[in-house]
Amino acid sequence: MKYSVEEKKVSSLLNYLENQSREDFNKWLTGVNIFEVLKISSAEIRHSNILGWLITPNENHSLGDKFFEKVILKIIENNSSVSEISMIDALLKDFSDAKVFRESKNDIDILFSSKKNKFNLIIENKTWTADHDNQLKKYREFIDKEYSSYKNLFVYLTPYGDQPIEADESERMHWKILSYKEISDILADIVYTYDIDEKVRYILTEYNDNLKRNILKDEELEQLTKDIYSKHKEVLDIIFLNRPDYIEDFKFAVRNEFENFDDGNVIKNKIPFLDGNIFRIRFRTKKLDKFLNDNFDEDNDKLESSIYWYEIASDGNEFKFWLVLKEPEYFNELPQKIQKFYNQDSKKYHDWGKIYRRFHSINPEEAWGKNLDQEVQNFIKESLKEIQEFENSIQSTL
């Protein structure tokens, strides 16, 4: 396939990448976000925990009811009919007695309850999921029954203020809409308006940054990328069309490395096992064959008649080494020593009538940008080292 692109267009993109791109993207490239490091950037339950902390007046953030107050005002602003609480009540009443319950009241995400004011704020939090199993009606009926003398304000929180999906029209009428975009605006307002503790300021700033990165569209970043693409569209289209496939590159490197590997213990299966997009290389070892007394037919490449097999497997996102053991009931006489393994090994889990014991794993996308062959060699070397240690340990302890 031939491409015809003016040299000056290529030079323009290269010049931008060399001289201007880092300055443009610097605010998104510098540093790391603590919520991403902890791998809690998008989990609904983690967001509910943070929001529950912020909305509790007597928590250690020292914000009092500022966050609660701003959330209520935003709900009133968004929704045409909010009879449960007025703007004046939100601003002037004392809600310092309020308690916040997290999934402890009939699985409700956030329940803000003020006994003194006989007021409840009920928040159903949805980041990337939707309402299901008639849960909104279930929550509402529970609260109306348990707190019949209270004013109960029901709120449906989503990234962009979407309406409930499963609930019918009559149920939707009970739920007010709030968005994470508005939560983000509230956080920014608090950070820049109030004199707050530096640690709290850091947490709020990081959390708001996480919202923009992982829950909301960053409008500034979106506009910047649109401008760049518009200016360099022809060259970028060619790059996108011919971008490398790191998954396929990694599969090829793993297969090539394994086929050329020989440590004297591994018994390679004659044909790599492939299942659509699922990549697997299965093999056994001389040590475990002997230990299990597994009389496997070496001319049978499917391995299904074996008690066990080792496997290099990938679902596209991760490559991993593991040991697959069939469940005990698959055999009339399972050796006693293997029965002990089933009972005591701490790194196993059950699935589809088999037991898996995980060893090493690697992220192909992260490895691709480095020395791929070396990363694959290290992956296989470390995995086989773990297997050797495992086989030595079961021989000595079982």
Summary of the structure (lengths in Angstrom):
residues: 398
radius of gyration: 28.8
end to end distance: 61.2
largest distance: 81.9
contacts: 1050
relative contact order: 0.08
helix: 48%
strand: 17%
